[in-house]
Amino acid sequence: MLQKEAAVSDVDVDGKSTVNADFLMGATDFTILVEMKLPSSELFKGTSTQRSRTWGLSIKLMDAVSQILTQKAEWLVKSRGENFDENEQLIEQRAVDPKAILIIGMRSSMTGTDREQMMKLNTFELFRRDSRNIEIITYDELYDRAFYIVNQRLPEDADRLPPIEDESAIEVQKAGAAISAFDDIPF
């Protein structure tokens, strides 16, 4: 982790509009931007299909993708100069079309009939596979990956990430445990 709440752009002349990423990570030679949204963020809109067996993606998901695309563009420009972290250490990793990771929502929120669940899953997978250099992952998928790395097996139902039921618990999780759990992720 190079910097939490990284200012990845310069400030406008009026001192406003700085673009911030939740985390600026370093992977050997290159930087990676990480943006986290709430686990309760909706991935889909409405209660009906769109066209051609697809489901409409939510405004929150589209806004998050727009946000991280702006972060990538701004960081690519700012990274050309000298940048220092909060400890005044030079950030030596470079940015070449920086990778971005968006953590948002829960895969388990893809509810409905079997057909609706399949449409949502297919729509989400097609969208994220065609989102160049942005890895979009849900909180429960991230948990499953981490569980596998630690335990060398996939989690069973008893090992699954518990559902988050109220907004205050979500805020506590995001601000505390969830963020501190990412301190040593080697993306």
C-alpha positions in Angstrom: 0.0 0.0 0.0 1.5 3.3 -1.1 -1.2 5.7 0.1 -4.7 5.7 1.5 -7.0 8.4 0.1 -4.5 9.2 -2.6 -4.9 12.5 -4.4 -4.3 11.3 -7.9 -4.8 14.6 -9.7 -3.6 18.2 -9.4 -5.9 20.8 -7.8 -7.9 23.2 -9.9 -6.8 26.9 -9.8 -9.7 27.5 -7.4 -8.4 24.8 -5.0 -11.2 22.4 -5.7 -11.9 19.2 -7.6 -9.1 17.0 -6.5 -9.6 13.5 -7.7 -9.0 10.9 -4.9 -8.7 7.2 -5.0 -9.4 5.1 -1.9 -6.0 3.4 -2.2 -2.9 3.7 -4.4 -1.2 0.3 -4.3 2.3 -0.6 -5.6 2.9 -3.9 -7.4 6.7 -4.2 -8.0 7.2 -1.7 -10.7 3.7 -0.3 -11.4 0.9 1.4 -9.5 -2.7 0.1 -9.1 -5.7 2.2 -8.1 -8.3 0.7 -5.8 -11.8 2.1 -5.3 -14.2 0.7 -2.7 -17.9 1.2 -2.7 -20.3 -0.2 -0.1 -21.2 -3.9 0.0 -24.8 -2.7 -0.1 -24.3 -0.9 -3.5 -26.8 -2.1 -6.0 -25.4 -3.8 -9.1 -28.6 -3.7 -11.1 -31.5 -1.4 -11.6 -35.2 -2.1 -11.7 -37.1 -5.3 -11.4 -37.3 -6.3 -15.1 -35.0 -7.3 -17.9 -33.8 -4.9 -20.6 -33.4 -6.3 -24.1 -31.8 -9.4 -25.4 -31.8 -11.3 -22.1 -29.8 -8.7 -20.2 -30.5 -6.8 -17.0 -29.9 -3.1 -16.6 -26.8 -2.1 -14.6 -27.3 0.3 -11.7 -26.4 3.9 -11.7 -24.1 3.3 -8.6 -22.1 0.8 -10.6 -21.9 3.1 -13.7 -20.9 6.1 -11.5 -18.2 4.0 -9.8 -16.8 2.9 -13.2 -16.8 6.5 -14.4 -15.1 7.6 -11.2 -12.3 5.0 -11.5 -11.8 5.8 -15.2 -11.2 9.5 -14.2 -8.8 8.4 -11.5 -6.8 6.3 -14.1 -6.6 9.3 -16.5 -5.7 11.8 -13.9 -3.1 9.5 -12.2 -1.5 8.8 -15.6 -0.8 12.5 -15.9 0.2 13.2 -12.3 2.4 10.1 -12.0 4.9 11.6 -14.6 6.2 13.9 -11.9 7.7 13.1 -8.5 5.1 11.9 -6.0 5.6 11.3 -2.3 3.5 9.3 0.1 2.3 10.5 3.6 5.7 9.5 5.0 7.5 11.7 2.5 8.9 8.7 0.7 9.3 8.8 -3.0 6.8 6.6 -4.9 9.0 4.7 -7.2 6.4 2.6 -9.0 5.3 4.0 -12.3 2.0 4.3 -14.0 1.6 2.8 -17.5 -2.1 2.6 -18.3 -2.7 1.9 -14.6 -4.7 -1.1 -13.5 -7.8 -0.3 -11.4 -9.7 -2.4 -9.0 -13.3 -1.6 -8.1 -14.8 -3.4 -5.1 -18.5 -3.0 -5.1 -21.7 -4.8 -4.0 -22.4 -8.4 -3.3 -22.7 -11.2 -5.8 -25.3 -12.7 -3.4 -27.5 -9.7 -4.2 -28.3 -11.2 -7.6 -31.7 -12.5 -6.6 -34.8 -13.5 -8.4 -36.0 -16.5 -10.3 -33.4 -18.9 -11.7 -33.7 -17.1 -15.1 -33.4 -13.7 -13.6 -30.3 -14.7 -11.6 -28.7 -16.2 -14.7 -29.4 -13.0 -16.7 -28.0 -10.8 -14.0 -24.9 -13.0 -13.6 -24.3 -13.1 -17.4 -24.8 -9.3 -17.7 -22.5 -8.6 -14.9 -19.8 -11.0 -16.2 -20.0 -9.6 -19.7 -19.7 -6.1 -18.5 -16.7 -6.6 -16.3 -14.9 -8.8 -18.8 -15.2 -6.0 -21.4 -14.1 -3.3 -18.9 -10.5 -2.9 -20.1 -8.0 -2.7 -17.3 -10.6 -2.4 -14.5 -11.1 -5.4 -12.4 -14.6 -5.3 -10.9 -15.1 -7.6 -8.0 -17.8 -8.0 -5.4 -17.1 -8.2 -1.7 -18.2 -11.8 -1.4 -16.0 -12.8 -4.4 -13.0 -11.0 -2.8 -13.7 -12.9 0.5 -13.9 -16.2 -1.4 -10.5 -15.5 -3.1 -8.9 -14.6 0.2 -10.4 -17.6 1.9 -9.0 -19.9 -0.8 -5.5 -18.3 -0.5 -5.5 -18.9 3.2 -7.2 -22.3 3.4 -6.4 -23.8 -0.1 -10.1 -24.7 -0.5 -13.3 -22.9 -1.4 -15.5 -21.7 1.5 -18.5 -23.8 2.4 -21.8 -22.2 3.4 -20.7 -22.0 7.1 -17.6 -20.2 6.0 -19.3 -17.6 3.8 -19.2 -13.9 4.4 -22.2 -13.0 6.6 -24.8 -10.6 5.1 -24.6 -7.0 6.1 -28.0 -6.0 7.2 -27.9 -2.3 8.2 -26.2 0.8 7.0 -24.4 1.5 10.3 -22.8 -1.9 10.2 -21.8 -1.3 6.6 -20.1 2.0 7.5 -18.3 0.4 10.5 -17.1 -2.4 8.3 -15.9 -0.1 5.5 -14.2 2.4 7.7 -12.6 -0.1 10.0 -12.2 -3.8 9.5 -12.6 -3.9 5.8 -10.0 -1.2 5.1 -7.5 -2.5 7.6 -7.9 -6.0 6.2 -6.6 -4.6 2.9 -3.4 -3.2 4.3 -1.3 -6.1 3.0 -3.1 -7.1 -0.2 -0.5 -7.8 -2.9 -2.6 -6.8 -5.9 
